[in-house]
Amino acid sequence: MRRSEFDRAVADEFGARGGSLMTDLVLTSVGGRTSADALAAGVDPRDVWLALCEETDVSTRSVVSTRGAGDRAPGLTSRVPDGARPRR
């Protein structure tokens, strides 16, 4: 997960309160830091996202666990599934 994907996931999941969660909620699984502090310290955005979801009881299935690091979120991909390409 890239930082931009993390930021998009926070905005999509938490909306306007995402910013305050990033700076106020202490996440024990990333060293007792806030999300903002953990990211600034170099913790992988995916690990921070998982910790944030764990603390807020949000399912990570739709954003992280069904995709590999660096993949785009569902609906944001420009790739066409195999077999769906037009024949020439």
Secondary structure, DSSP 8 states (H G I E B T S, - for coil): --HHHHHHHHHHHHGGGHHHHHHH-EEGGGTSEEHHHHHHTT--HHHHHHHHHHHHT---IIIIITS-TT---TT------TT-S---
